[in-house]
Amino acid sequence: MKPTFTNDEQRWAAVQQRDGQADGQFYYSVRTTGIYCRPSCGSRPALRGNVRFHATAQEAEAAGFRPCLRCKPDQPPLAERQAALVARMCRLIDEAESEPDLASLAEAGGISRFHFHRIFKAHTGLTPKAYAAGVKQRRVQAGLAGQASVTDAIYAAGFNSSGRFYAQSSGALGMTPTAYQAGGSGAAIRFAVAECSLGAILVASTDKGICAILIGDDPDALARDLQDRFPKAELIGAEPDYEQVVAAVIGLVEAPGIGLALPLDVRGTAFQQRVWQALREIPAGQTVSYAELAERVGVPSGARAVAGACAANAIAVAIPCHRVVRNDGSISGYRWGVERKAELLKREGSR
């Protein structure tokens, strides 16, 4: 919760400390310069006798003061402006027929290439190039699902050559494009179903890593869920040497704070992968709200989209979507049941 600044003494202390938490709660003006600023403004400190405080930017302007050109108090906060810029550039990349280069993106945003690259990665967790690569991979997936030929899907997605796509494809598809198009035909997915304290658990892996951790009451339903994801894949069950993988996952469920040292085969849209990566950065024992998570991935107004990405996560506990709660701290929206979510949080000591 942000601190409140209820008197001029507190407000003046915030101005002296350039406290960003005070931004938006009040503004201050300087009589000798005729300008008004945010509390966090980095301009030269003013004398206390020349400073007045205002509840809003409109109040400061009505008193005859001009907005500071440095902190731009008449515009949204810097973080919001940067998030809006990143969101606009993401849309530009999404809609471009071919991948825009860094220089053209920075020019469209009106900032330097270095500054653009830095804030884009800070808000999305990805470089512009990595984000664009995710967009192209998603287009290929959509093209393959739409029964286009592999070659047509590759070029329609914006790849200049099939060789470049194949060099990048396995991490996104988890298998060859032809196998992906055929519902996993020819791909080998090892899996096993076991029991844990939360009920039945299914663990499945490709040769890239764990691709599913499903929890439920009915083992057969979990197996059908996996089969529905890859209807033509070769599902290989009950291999003795796979028991160690299952045991490691069950250990994670029983004590979520220990983490999982096994690789994951994470597939999803660029946005989903941003959300899932942000989830993995939430320490055990802590929770965030959907709104807070949306801010972390650079879409402050995208709480619903973030919730959708959490719901699409098929790797329970290892990608800890159970650490996301409502703004008031209450539990909701867990695909494996809110009771299990509450129990996982209890085991981590966060509730």
Secondary structure, 3 states (H helix, E strand, C coil): CCCCCCCHHHHHHHHHHCCHHHECCEEEEECCCCEEECCCCCCCCCCHHHEEEECCHHHHHHCCCEECCCCCCCCCCHHHHHHHHHHHHHHHHHHCCCCCCHHHHHHHHCCCHHHHHHHHHHHHCCCHHHHHHHHHHHHHHHHHHCCCCHHHHHHHCCCCCHHHHHHHHHHHHCCCHHHHHCCCCCCEEEEEEEEECCEEEEEEECCCCEEEEEEECCHHHHHHHHHHHCCCCEEEECCHHHHHHHHHHHHHHHCHHHCCCCCECCCCCHHHHHHHHHHHCCCCCCCEEHHHHHHHCCCCCCHHHHHHHHHHCCECCCCCHHHEECCCCCCCCCCCCHHHHHHHHHHHCCC
